[in-house]
């Protein structure tokens, strides 16, 4: 184990889409765990769009938080079963949220049409793929022509309409 504690700090409030110059990668001291605490070395870190609230001015100079993953069991991610990075996407919270929304909330059934309003995000895109695999038709609305094209041509949506023409 290395003695460094690599951190991604918020350097400035992003103007528009976050860019490299909005952050600073630093090595800090390794924390020492206290009673009833553990120290974990992460392999992957996901900083998802909904974390934007933690990039505000009060967080300048503070380490960015996000979901992280480290393998403790090889049951799902060992021997090439799933790439480890999927633990932050389709095999992680976005996948769980998508499947819960599709199966438990919408109670979707084969042959139905499933409408995804935020289909270019990790949860929406995953929900649409799950819907298609269950025999549903996936449709969506998106805010840009490029997103609409990607959803139909790459993600396999039946139809997509642009809501901000």
ABEGO torsion letter per residue (X at the ends): XBABBBBBBBABBBBEBBBAAABBBBBBBBBBBBBGBBBBBBABBBBBAAAAAAABAAABGBBBBBBBBBBABAAAABGGABBAAAAABAABAAAAAAAAAAAAAAGBBBGBBBBBABAABAAAAAAAAAAAAAGBBBBBBBABAAAAAAAAAAAGBABBBBABX
